[in-house]
């Protein structure tokens, strides 16, 4: 970072907030006893974030366009990261919620930053195109060709807008979910057909004609399955292209892939694709166990594709905050399940050993039966109550006591604890729902900025490199110098205002102390007069 009057103070304040917050996170991971230190570090981070907000507010009030350029331009002192990107990395949610930042999101999302077709440039482009063909045309034909080319460029310009991309991708994704659901429900063989096919394979050696029929039936794919396979492959191709954007001279392939997986969106996309590929591989293996496993993988994968639809709906201002609150509540539920698992395991093992009347071989089925009854007891389904109430032996009494205590702890203590955790999360996030949605909105806009205009499976025909130019525009040196001067003026103005406020607060504090001293003197003099009067009377 450069020293002197030309250093970037707006971005520097956010970098300081980033350093303090990352240090606080490291303290939390390494030791849980340094709570005072962690709180001090986070307070310092909030102070620097508030400083950045005040500087941005000064820039925005003086010139809104300059404030937006100051947010989007690359900073050579900070590895060419823009101020907006550093604000995202530092989780400066209040800063991102500023009006200037949200105006940038609105313009990028609507596609207003895309270069419009200028008449002079278009005429020059058309003349070069016509001269390259070397054909002379009349005025009417030239005008028709000009209108056709202008219409084509206008359509291409609209398709590259993030909002239009989102609408087209959402439409095609709904079609994909419909086809995948139909394929899972009706396109795959049922478990009965799978078992019957395996039985026929076992008798293959006895009947060669039956063997050939079975072999041909297992190797054929329907048109719907081929279409879905191609669709998923194009999804994978798009994810590979996005991961390749993280590859730079300084980053290796592994580092680029880890940067790609930093976002939960990309993690879910990768998991969906891996699960589908695993189901196809298991189906090709063609045994009874692998065919059943392929159906299980495909069913779970279908659930993941539907969950991915929720991320697409995050851009909506009404649905987005609700999904963020659900995500926070799911985190609370994971903490709750760590406690719930202990009680469920304890009761499940004990009750199963007391109520089991016959020997049972060790296997995976035992664990399922143990947790099945204990888990559904919480929801009121007590199937083994008849076994307990009619059993008056010592094992029956022990099972009865365990059931009473388990139902009391699980239904009264644990469930109410979960409700209290959800209520606390709701109260904590409700006042900041809009700010949190504005912060997470960046990731969706960034996703649809770098996406190809055509959705899968048509993205194979998309050409060009789609980078984050709307977020990182290239500015001339004169404009960068002007921006830094304005940031320096905003910083000096903030320092002067802060000093003035401190001086005014000192004056107010001194006046308050003087007033308290005068009141104290009056009280002392009143007490003195009262004492002298009582002495005179005596």
QUIFENTA-V320243 format. One record per backbone hydrogen bond with DSSP energy under -0.5 kcal/mol. CO is the residue of the C=O (numbers start at 1). NH is the residue of the N-H. If there is no record, write none. Layout:
CO,NH
CO,NH
This chain:
4,7
7,9
8,12
9,13
10,14
11,15
12,16
13,17
14,18
15,19
16,20
17,21
18,22
19,23
20,24
21,25
22,26
23,27
24,28
25,29
26,30
27,31
33,35
34,38
35,39
36,40
37,41
38,42
39,43
40,44
41,45
42,46
43,47
44,48
45,49
46,50
47,51
48,52
49,53
50,54
51,55
52,56
53,57
54,58
55,59
56,60
57,61
58,62
59,63
63,67
64,68
65,69
66,70
67,71
68,72
69,73
71,84
73,83
74,76
75,78
75,80
75,81
76,79
78,81
81,75
82,86
83,87
84,88
85,89
86,90
87,92
88,91
91,93
92,96
93,97
95,98
98,102
99,103
100,104
101,105
102,106
103,107
104,108
105,109
106,110
107,111
107,112
107,113
108,162
109,163
111,114
116,118
118,122
119,123
120,124
121,125
122,126
123,127
124,128
125,129
126,130
127,131
128,132
129,133
130,134
130,135
135,137
138,142
139,143
140,144
141,145
142,146
143,147
144,148
145,149
146,150
147,151
148,152
149,153
150,154
151,155
152,156
153,157
154,158
155,159
156,160
158,161
161,165
162,166
163,167
164,168
165,169
166,170
167,171
168,172
169,173
170,174
171,175
172,176
173,177
174,178
175,179
176,180
177,181
178,182
179,183
180,184
181,185
182,186
182,187
183,188
190,194
191,195
192,196
193,197
194,198
195,199
196,200
197,201
198,202
199,203
201,204
203,206
203,207
207,211
208,212
209,213
210,214
211,215
212,216
213,217
214,218
215,219
222,226
223,227
224,228
225,229
226,230
227,231
228,232
229,233
230,234
231,235
232,236
233,237
234,238
235,239
236,240
237,241
238,242
239,243
240,244
241,245
242,245
243,246
244,247
246,248
252,256
253,257
254,258
255,259
256,260
257,261
259,262
260,263
263,267
264,268
265,269
266,270
267,271
268,272
269,273
270,274
271,275
272,276
273,277
274,278
275,279
276,280
277,281
278,282
279,283
280,284
281,285
282,286
287,291
288,292
289,293
290,294
291,295
292,296
293,297
294,298
295,299
296,300
297,301
298,302
299,303
300,304
301,305
302,306
303,307
304,308
305,309
306,309
306,310
307,310
307,311
308,312
309,313
311,314
312,315
313,316
316,320
318,322
319,323
320,324
321,325
322,326
323,327
324,328
325,329
326,330
327,331
328,332
329,333
330,334
331,335
332,336
333,337
334,338
335,339
336,339
336,340
337,341
338,342
339,343
340,344
341,345
342,346
343,347
344,348
345,349
346,350
347,351
348,352
349,353
350,354
351,355
352,356
355,357
363,366
363,367
364,368
365,369
366,370
367,371
368,372
369,373
370,374
371,375
372,376
373,377
374,378
375,378
376,379
376,381
377,380
380,382
381,383
382,385
384,388
385,389
386,390
388,391
390,392
393,397
394,398
395,399
396,400
397,401
398,402
399,403
400,404
401,405
402,406
403,407
404,408
405,409
406,410
407,411
408,412
408,413
409,414
410,415
412,416
413,417
414,418
415,419
416,420
417,421
418,422
419,423
420,424
421,425
422,426
423,427
424,428
425,429
426,430
427,431
429,432
430,433
432,436
433,437
434,438
435,439
436,440
437,441
439,442
440,443
440,444
441,445
442,446
443,447
444,448
445,449
446,450
447,451
455,458
457,460
458,461
459,462
464,466
465,467
467,469
468,471
468,472
473,74
473,475
476,480
477,481
478,482
479,483
480,484
481,485
482,486
483,487
484,488
485,489
486,490
487,491
488,492
489,493
490,494
491,495
492,496
493,497
494,498
495,499
496,500
497,501
498,502
499,503
500,504
501,505
502,506
503,507
504,508
505,509
506,510
507,511
508,512
509,513
510,514
511,515
512,516
513,517
514,518
515,519
516,520
517,521
518,522
519,523
520,524
521,525
522,526
523,527
524,528
525,529
526,530
527,531
528,532
529,533
530,534
531,535
532,536
533,537
534,538
